[in-house]
Amino acid sequence: MLEQLLQTMATSDGPTAVRDMAGRLGVSAELVEQMIEQLVRLGYFEEVAPSCDAGSCRGCAQAGACTLRPQVRLWAVTEKGRRHSANGSKGHA
């Protein structure tokens, strides 16, 4: 399931909220939060500060919700996570 989350995020359009990841995977937000904790420890995920400066929200899945829910935590795949994802999970996450 960690590999599936990593692959899903590696091909996403940008930082994503837990709720959106859970919806894509068809699992609970609580399970996604636990998986994120592990992926952060492995260096594959990082929290991204929401920033709508200079039009950076165009690729953000939360662009429409930012003004309504500024407390949303966004997550993104790190360069290490992208390399792992591109290698096709030779070393399991």
RALIN-V9113 format. One record per residue. N is the residue number from 0. D_CENTER is the distance of its C-alpha to the mean C-alpha in Angstrom with 2 decimals. Layout:
BEGIN
n=[N/N]
d_center=[D_CENTER/D_CENTER]
END
This chain:
BEGIN
n=[0/1/2/3/4/5/6/7/8/9/10/11/12/13/14/15/16/17/18/19/20/21/22/23/24/25/26/27/28/29/30/31/32/33/34/35/36/37/38/39/40/41/42/43/44/45/46/47/48/49/50/51/52/53/54/55/56/57/58/59/60/61/62/63/64/65/66/67/68/69/70/71/72/73/74/75/76/77/78/79/80/81/82/83/84/85/86/87/88/89/90/91/92]
d_center=[13.85/11.66/12.40/11.61/8.02/7.82/9.93/8.25/5.08/7.96/9.91/8.04/9.87/7.73/5.53/4.66/6.54/7.27/10.18/8.84/6.87/10.23/12.24/11.10/11.90/14.86/14.45/14.71/12.30/14.19/13.46/9.66/10.34/12.66/10.55/7.98/11.34/12.57/9.89/10.35/14.04/13.98/12.60/9.71/6.86/7.94/8.18/9.10/12.28/12.74/15.40/17.31/19.96/21.50/19.77/16.25/15.12/16.32/13.11/10.96/10.32/11.64/14.64/17.16/16.20/16.11/19.86/19.99/17.27/16.83/15.72/12.23/9.72/6.73/3.93/4.12/5.97/9.48/12.65/13.59/10.63/11.56/15.14/14.70/13.08/15.92/18.46/17.91/17.22/20.65/19.76/17.92/14.68]
END
